[in-house]
Amino acid sequence: MSEEKRKHSRKAACGDLQITTEKSGSKHKVFVKDVSKGGAFVFSLNVPAVGDKISYELLDEHGLMLTVGTGRVIRAIDVNSEALSGFAIQFDQELDQTMLDYLCEVRTEKK
């Protein structure tokens, strides 16, 4: 999605989400590449279809759940490479500023 269509600017992030797809019920841990209050792009070898509804758990560095939410897949890139495959999620509810800050701070600390 182009920057003009986004309500919120994306920021580089680093963190994990546990994603559950509504259609299959399967769970996958994915890596957050970038995030905004309204959505995120994540790297994953398991790429759901555009339009699929998902639920997510934001995990801390120890795998403990920090927050939960729902959304839908709005873009999918499936090239059979963990470094390139992934999908964009549009959150149903905006991400809390504290959680947004957490994801961006983790990125800064891991550099």
C-alpha positions as CSV (number, residue, x, y, z in Angstrom):
1,M,0.0,0.0,0.0
2,S,1.4,3.4,-0.9
3,E,2.3,5.9,1.8
4,E,-0.5,8.2,0.5
5,K,-3.2,5.6,1.3
6,R,-1.9,4.9,4.9
7,K,-3.3,6.8,7.8
8,H,-0.2,6.2,9.8
9,S,3.5,6.1,8.8
10,R,5.3,2.8,9.0
11,K,8.4,2.5,11.2
12,A,11.1,-0.2,11.2
13,A,10.3,-2.7,13.9
14,C,11.6,-6.0,15.3
15,G,9.4,-8.4,17.2
16,D,7.3,-11.5,17.0
17,L,3.6,-12.1,16.4
18,Q,1.8,-15.4,16.9
19,I,-0.7,-15.4,14.0
20,T,-3.8,-17.6,13.8
21,T,-5.7,-17.7,10.5
22,E,-9.4,-17.8,10.8
23,K,-9.9,-20.0,7.8
24,S,-7.5,-22.8,8.7
25,G,-7.0,-22.2,12.5
26,S,-3.3,-22.8,12.0
27,K,-0.8,-20.9,14.2
28,H,2.5,-19.4,13.0
29,K,5.1,-17.3,14.6
30,V,6.1,-14.4,12.3
31,F,8.7,-11.6,12.4
32,V,7.6,-8.0,12.3
33,K,9.5,-6.0,9.7
34,D,7.7,-2.7,10.0
35,V,4.7,-1.4,11.9
36,S,2.3,1.5,12.3
37,K,-0.8,2.0,14.5
38,G,-2.9,0.6,11.7
39,G,-1.0,-2.4,10.5
40,A,2.3,-4.2,10.0
41,F,4.3,-6.1,7.4
42,V,5.6,-9.5,8.6
43,F,8.1,-12.0,7.2
44,S,6.7,-15.6,7.1
45,L,7.0,-18.7,5.0
46,N,3.3,-19.4,5.7
47,V,1.6,-16.7,3.7
48,P,-2.2,-16.5,4.0
49,A,-4.4,-15.3,1.1
50,V,-5.3,-11.6,0.7
51,G,-8.5,-11.0,2.5
52,D,-8.0,-13.8,5.1
53,K,-8.9,-12.8,8.7
54,I,-6.3,-13.3,11.3
55,S,-5.9,-12.9,15.1
56,Y,-2.5,-12.1,16.6
57,E,-0.6,-12.1,19.8
58,L,2.3,-9.7,20.2
59,L,5.1,-11.6,22.0
60,D,7.9,-10.2,24.1
61,E,11.5,-11.5,23.7
62,H,10.7,-14.4,26.1
63,G,7.6,-15.4,24.1
64,L,5.1,-14.0,26.6
65,M,2.0,-12.4,25.3
66,L,1.9,-8.6,25.5
67,T,-1.4,-7.8,23.7
68,V,-3.8,-9.4,21.3
69,G,-5.8,-8.2,18.3
70,T,-7.4,-9.1,15.0
71,G,-7.0,-8.0,11.4
72,R,-7.0,-9.0,7.8
73,V,-4.3,-9.7,5.2
74,I,-4.2,-6.9,2.6
75,R,-1.0,-7.9,0.7
76,A,0.8,-11.2,0.3
77,I,4.3,-11.9,-1.2
78,D,5.0,-15.7,-1.5
79,V,8.4,-16.4,-3.0
80,N,9.4,-19.5,-1.0
81,S,12.1,-17.5,0.8
82,E,11.9,-16.6,4.5
83,A,13.8,-13.4,3.8
84,L,11.4,-12.3,1.1
85,S,8.0,-13.9,1.8
86,G,5.5,-12.2,4.0
87,F,2.3,-10.3,4.2
88,A,0.8,-7.0,5.3
89,I,-1.9,-6.9,8.0
90,Q,-4.4,-4.2,8.5
91,F,-5.4,-4.2,12.2
92,D,-9.1,-4.0,13.1
93,Q,-8.2,-1.8,16.1
94,E,-5.3,0.6,16.1
95,L,-2.2,-0.7,17.9
96,D,-1.7,1.0,21.3
97,Q,1.1,3.6,21.3
98,T,2.9,1.6,24.1
99,M,3.0,-1.5,21.9
100,L,4.1,0.5,18.9
101,D,6.9,2.1,20.9
102,Y,7.9,-1.4,22.2
103,L,8.3,-2.8,18.7
104,C,10.3,0.1,17.5
105,E,12.6,0.1,20.6
106,V,13.3,-3.6,20.3
107,R,14.5,-2.8,16.7
108,T,16.9,-0.1,18.0
109,E,18.3,-2.3,20.8
110,K,19.0,-5.2,18.4
111,K,21.0,-3.1,15.9
